[in-house]
Amino acid sequence: MSKVKVAIVGIGGRGSWLVGAVAKRADVEIVALCDRIVKRAEYMAQKCQLASARIFTDIHDLLASVDCDAVMVTTSDAHHCEVVLPALKAGKFVFCEKPLEISLKACRDIIAADRKAGGKTFVGFNLRYAPVYAKVKEVIDSGRLGKLLTIQADEFYDGGRTYFRRWNRFRSEGGGLWITKASHDFDLLAWFAGAKPVEVYAAAEKTYYVPRPGAAMQCRDCQFEATCPDRAPREAAPLVKIREEAGGEPHDLCLFNAPSDTFDHGIATVTFEGDILATYTCNVVAGFSDRRIRVAGTKAAVEGSLSGKTLTLRQRDPSASTEIPIDVDLAISHGGADGDVQDSFFRFVRGAGEPKCRPQDAFTPVCLGLAATLSGDTHRAVSMARYRL
Ligand SMILES: NC(=O)c1ccc[n+]([C@@H]2O[C@H](COP(=O)([O-])OP(=O)(O)OC[C@H]3O[C@@H](n4cnc5c(N)ncnc54)[C@H](O)[C@@H]3O)[C@@H](O)[C@H]2O)c1
């Protein structure tokens, strides 16, 4: 079977990882790389020895001059729509990183374009492919838990150390952490609940990443550099250096003094139809990264974590507990998800499988993120009625 020809757009942190992973596949050929910062695309083409891949800075130019089957979109959150729409219009299969986008309008535009194209978009909610979450879903669908009552998800993430010096700290670029980060978890809550969300209440605070008197705006100029546990390395990683040289923000911005309009810890409560109550805790000040999940129904509860190799199933009647093994390679990032999500996308392109998440499914987590943002700002519960497609 001939190779799938793919173009990858957005060669930053996630995109460069993707280029490296796809370049190793025997069934796919990377025919083009595209980034507004041309040197990022050139750097990755050279690093992965993609001698025949063409380099672009604009998706329209790419589509006009390259023959490809699929476009993989790893631009930052507020820049998905501007790439996905022309790619769909040109008849390509599209892999769109999570979240779908950050505004209702952009999401609706993608959903409409995808429908017009006949359903060619695969949304990269990779956690649906993580063996632990796939197994939780299987247990729920088997009926072993009975009628669902509660879903608890939490995330502790060491990544505040980078988020607060990157675009992720701005609502205008990532929708705030309720979208750029929590969309993963809101997607899982909705997927597990299998029901429509009705109401959201969220509390969110920024307590750690707040201005520090006496600290400079960049680590290199800061009197606390030697002792600050959150200092940036003196030398930027190659792609970050390229961004910096292209006029982007310095790599060693002070996490505390750089302006930001999102939070560093928050808790959201979501009520779903059928009286299913869900919570999500987000903490990006943690010194470790892990996600835990517990889903409980009238017959049993199941729990596990992204770093674990078993699920615990606690049955109510008769009271008993069993361990369910999970077949997972934890060396693969995101709890083993990142290999399967790619395989699944390329199978979809070949007409041999369906995405677990299509744009209309990915609309819900964005709506939940918007509702949580509004709730956190106003300290009131927000009805989901206003966010229908
Ligand atoms: N699924 C996951 O687990 C996961 C993990 C990390 C990041 N992500 C997602 O991946 C995406 C990229 O995140 P990142 O951290 O790599 O961001 P990044 O800022 O490191 O990289 C984004 C790149 O896109 C480029 N770009 C933006 N708009 C463009 C356009 N219109 N045309 C061409 N290039 C454009 C930028 O120049 C930049 O190089 C985000 O949507 C993020 O949420 C997903």
The ligand as a MOL file (V3000), in Angstrom:
LIG
                    3D

  0  0  0     0  0            999 V3000
M  V30 BEGIN CTAB
M  V30 COUNTS 44 48 0 0 0
M  V30 BEGIN ATOM
M  V30 1 N -2.4350 16.4670 22.9860 0
M  V30 2 C -1.4850 16.8270 23.8180 0
M  V30 3 O -1.1930 16.1240 24.7800 0
M  V30 4 C -0.7650 18.1200 23.5940 0
M  V30 5 C 0.4610 18.3750 24.2290 0
M  V30 6 C 1.0870 19.5970 23.9720 0
M  V30 7 C 0.4940 20.5240 23.1320 0
M  V30 8 N -0.7050 20.2360 22.5440 0 CHG=1
M  V30 9 C -1.3480 21.1940 21.6460 0
M  V30 10 O -0.4980 21.3490 20.5160 0
M  V30 11 C -0.6380 22.6640 19.9750 0
M  V30 12 C 0.7280 23.3070 19.8590 0
M  V30 13 O 1.2530 23.5590 21.1540 0
M  V30 14 P 2.8010 23.9030 21.3460 0
M  V30 15 O 3.0560 23.8790 22.7930 0
M  V30 16 O 3.6030 23.0590 20.4400 0 CHG=-1
M  V30 17 O 2.8580 25.4250 20.8120 0
M  V30 18 P 4.1530 26.1740 20.2310 0
M  V30 19 O 3.9020 27.6220 20.4310 0
M  V30 20 O 5.3870 25.5680 20.8000 0
M  V30 21 O 4.1060 25.8290 18.6780 0
M  V30 22 C 3.1070 26.3180 17.8480 0
M  V30 23 C 3.7390 26.6890 16.5080 0
M  V30 24 O 2.6910 27.0350 15.5950 0
M  V30 25 C 3.1700 28.0990 14.7720 0
M  V30 26 N 2.0060 28.7540 14.1550 0
M  V30 27 C 0.9940 29.4260 14.7790 0
M  V30 28 N 0.0640 29.8080 13.8740 0
M  V30 29 C 0.4980 29.3620 12.6630 0
M  V30 30 C -0.0350 29.4190 11.3510 0
M  V30 31 N -1.2100 30.0060 11.0900 0
M  V30 32 N 0.6720 28.8550 10.3530 0
M  V30 33 C 1.8610 28.2460 10.5850 0
M  V30 34 N 2.4050 28.1480 11.8150 0
M  V30 35 C 1.7310 28.6950 12.8490 0
M  V30 36 C 3.9820 28.9610 15.7030 0
M  V30 37 O 4.9040 29.7800 15.0080 0
M  V30 38 C 4.6670 27.9030 16.5770 0
M  V30 39 O 5.9400 27.5510 16.0560 0
M  V30 40 C -1.5960 23.3940 20.9100 0
M  V30 41 O -2.8930 23.3490 20.3850 0
M  V30 42 C -1.5120 22.6070 22.2010 0
M  V30 43 O -2.6780 22.7160 23.0060 0
M  V30 44 C -1.3210 19.0470 22.7510 0
M  V30 END ATOM
M  V30 BEGIN BOND
M  V30 1 1 1 2
M  V30 2 2 2 3
M  V30 3 1 2 4
M  V30 4 1 4 5
M  V30 5 2 4 44
M  V30 6 2 5 6
M  V30 7 1 6 7
M  V30 8 2 7 8
M  V30 9 1 8 9
M  V30 10 1 8 44
M  V30 11 1 9 10
M  V30 12 1 9 42
M  V30 13 1 10 11
M  V30 14 1 11 12
M  V30 15 1 11 40
M  V30 16 1 12 13
M  V30 17 1 13 14
M  V30 18 2 14 15
M  V30 19 1 14 16
M  V30 20 1 14 17
M  V30 21 1 17 18
M  V30 22 2 18 19
M  V30 23 1 18 20
M  V30 24 1 18 21
M  V30 25 1 21 22
M  V30 26 1 22 23
M  V30 27 1 23 24
M  V30 28 1 23 38
M  V30 29 1 24 25
M  V30 30 1 25 26
M  V30 31 1 25 36
M  V30 32 1 26 27
M  V30 33 1 26 35
M  V30 34 2 27 28
M  V30 35 1 28 29
M  V30 36 1 29 30
M  V30 37 2 29 35
M  V30 38 1 30 31
M  V30 39 2 30 32
M  V30 40 1 32 33
M  V30 41 2 33 34
M  V30 42 1 34 35
M  V30 43 1 36 37
M  V30 44 1 36 38
M  V30 45 1 38 39
M  V30 46 1 40 41
M  V30 47 1 40 42
M  V30 48 1 42 43
M  V30 END BOND
M  V30 END CTAB
M  END
